[in-house]
């Protein structure tokens, strides 16, 4: 398992001073986005970054067939749209609200001024981008060198680290992910992911309880990372 030091779930609101937050509230544009609505699309021009006040945003790309490849989800207090913001390139992916979401649209010039006001934010951004590059590398490695069961086990453990609560050795993943979303995150079909999850349930690795998934035996999932079908 990758260690938690590289995780990028940084709640920026907890890092900003009241003065910085006041500057953002005054200069950023607050927008409400309906579920299923795009925030930006691939090849859109880049002139802003986004900060989530409430809700969830899916970051993904589309194949020519229309199939989604989900890179990750962004939650409250998290930036998205950072990667191309300072280079002026076109967007290379899509961002879509998966539930009613409130975001702050921060123009690039405003964000640059915020960094000048508080240089520590630049270090936070570097840490976020480095973490996301690290996870992308892990995902690409898994896609090329691990079987589906191992990729799914690694994904569940990562989700447990990112949005899970540990109690007596068990990890409850607090957010709901559909089987299709899990499949789109590891380059698999929904049917095969459903079959693998059912096998994890049968062997006592996980339990699906309502909208939540519980990792009953994290060590058992960890041992699968090197397994072969």
Long-range contacts (C-beta under 8 A, 24 or more apart in sequence): 1-154, 1-157, 1-161, 1-222, 1-225, 2-134, 2-135, 2-138, 2-158, 4-161, 6-130, 6-131, 6-134, 6-135, 7-131, 7-161, 7-162, 8-78, 8-127, 8-128, 8-131, 8-132, 8-135, 9-75, 9-78, 9-162, 9-163, 10-77, 10-78, 10-124, 10-127, 10-128, 11-76, 11-77, 11-78, 12-51, 12-77, 12-78, 12-79, 12-121, 12-124, 13-76, 13-77, 14-77, 15-120, 15-121, 15-124, 16-118, 16-121, 17-118, 19-117, 20-114, 20-117, 20-118, 20-121, 23-113, 23-114, 23-117, 24-51, 24-104, 24-106, 24-110, 24-114, 27-106, 27-107, 27-110, 27-113, 28-104, 28-105, 28-106, 28-107, 28-110, 29-104, 29-105, 29-106, 29-107, 30-102, 30-103, 30-104, 30-105, 31-102, 31-103, 31-104, 31-105, 32-100, 32-101, 32-102, 33-57, 33-97, 33-100, 33-101, 33-102, 33-103, 34-97, 34-100, 35-97, 35-98, 35-99, 35-100, 35-101, 36-96, 36-97, 36-98, 37-96, 37-97, 38-94, 38-95, 38-96, 39-80, 39-81, 39-95, 39-96, 39-97, 39-103, 40-81, 40-91, 40-94, 40-95, 41-91, 41-94, 42-90, 42-91, 42-92, 42-93, 42-94, 43-90, 43-91, 44-90, 44-91, 45-90, 45-91, 46-81, 46-84, 46-85, 46-87, 46-88, 46-89, 46-90, 46-91, 46-108, 47-107, 47-108, 48-81, 48-85, 48-105, 48-106, 48-107, 48-108, 48-111, 49-79, 49-80, 49-81, 49-82, 49-85, 49-106, 49-108, 49-111, 50-79, 50-80, 50-81, 50-95, 50-103, 50-104, 50-105, 50-106, 51-77, 51-78, 51-79, 51-103, 51-104, 51-106, 52-76, 52-77, 52-78, 52-80, 52-101, 52-102, 52-103, 53-102, 53-103, 53-104, 54-101, 54-102, 55-97, 55-99, 55-100, 55-101, 55-102, 55-103, 56-97, 56-98, 56-99, 56-101, 56-175, 57-95, 57-96, 57-97, 57-98, 57-101, 57-103, 58-95, 58-96, 58-97, 58-98, 58-181, 59-93, 59-94, 59-95, 60-93, 60-94, 60-96, 60-184, 61-92, 61-93, 61-94, 62-94, 67-184, 68-184, 69-184, 69-187, 70-181, 70-184, 70-185, 71-136, 71-185, 72-132, 72-135, 72-185, 73-98, 73-175, 75-163, 75-175, 79-125, 79-128, 82-125, 82-128, 82-129, 83-129, 83-132, 85-111, 139-185, 139-186, 142-186, 143-186, 143-187, 146-225, 147-227, 147-228, 147-229, 148-186, 148-188, 148-192, 148-193, 148-196, 148-229, 149-196, 149-199, 149-224, 149-227, 149-229, 150-224, 150-225, 150-226, 150-227, 151-186, 151-187, 151-188, 152-182, 152-186, 152-188, 152-193, 152-196, 152-197, 152-200, 153-200, 153-205, 153-221, 153-222, 153-224, 153-225, 154-225, 155-182, 155-185, 155-186, 156-200, 156-206, 156-213, 156-215, 156-221, 157-215, 157-218, 157-221, 157-222, 160-215, 160-218, 164-215, 169-218, 170-214, 170-215, 170-216, 171-214, 171-215, 171-218, 172-212, 172-213, 172-214, 172-215, 173-212, 173-213, 173-214, 173-215, 174-212, 176-211, 176-212, 177-213
